[in-house]
Amino acid sequence: MAENSYIRKKYKISAEIVDRYNGLKSVDDIRMVRVISKDHNMLIMEDFMPVIGEVTGKVELVLENEIIPYQGIHGFYMHKKNQFRLLIESYQE
């Protein structure tokens, strides 16, 4: 059997991001999620407790070698069982 036939994920968190401009985007193998809002800052890591909230600010998906930023957003997020979901309602200027 070839060595590369099975690639193990390092991190358990996956995410789904939905907005009306780009539709649905899925991201796997996320190291952590940063939520920086006007009312709070949060760092979500593997096996984090379930959480739901509203964000006015930015969300960053931190992968091993990359950060995927969503800046100047207003929306809603939920994290449960290592699945992060972000619904972007609007982009702020």
CORTARA-V20608 format. One record per helix or strand. SS is the DSSP state (H for helix, E for strand). FROM is the first residue (numbers start at 1). TO is the last residue. If there is no record, write none. Layout:
SS&FROM&TO, SS&FROM&TO
//
This chain:
H&3&5, E&13&19, E&23&30, E&32&37, E&41&44, E&51&62, E&67&80, E&83&91
//
